[in-house]
Amino acid sequence: MATTRTARAHWEGSLMEGAGQVALESSGVGMFDVSWASRANEANGKTSPEELLGAAHATCFSMALTNALSKSGTPPTSIDTSADVTFQPGTGITGIVLRVSGTVPGITAQEFADAAEGAKGGCPVSQALAATPISLEVKSFSG
């Protein structure tokens, strides 16, 4: 069964001097301030499309990896993922680095790395971002 989730953005003013807010409508968990300065320079307490994309990607990847490990009979105790999304003004999003750590009893570090690589390709957000270079780093692993 398909699901649809909705976020809403409101912007006022020019790109450089204006500002806006993004609301996570479906969940209702919050409204977040955005501005060009928070996107192209320091965050200063505001979010950006890239941060929101990173949150989605890290979550999706963690879910895909957990599912793959569970299906192979080795469910993880924990998975921690960060996604660094690089934005270059004038160019756009130039790359994403997924960094993962995990605790998975019963497998080796190489098996974890292989499962993580498979999850990178199987994650629906990774698939949606296929035009963007995505790299993967296994930060730590314990079995």
HELIX and SHEET records of a PDB file:
HELIX    1   1 TRP A   36  ALA A   40  1                                   5    
HELIX    2   2 PRO A   49  LYS A   71  1                                  23    
HELIX    3   3 ALA A  109  GLY A  122  1                                  14    
HELIX    4   4 PRO A  124  ALA A  128  1                                   5    
SHEET    1   A 3 ALA A   7  GLU A  12  0                                        
SHEET    2   A 3 ALA A  19  LEU A  24 -1                                        
SHEET    3   A 3 GLY A  30  SER A  35 -1                                        
SHEET    1   B 3 SER A  78  GLN A  88  0                                        
SHEET    2   B 3 GLY A  92  THR A 103 -1                                        
SHEET    3   B 3 ILE A 134  SER A 142  1                                        
END                                                                             
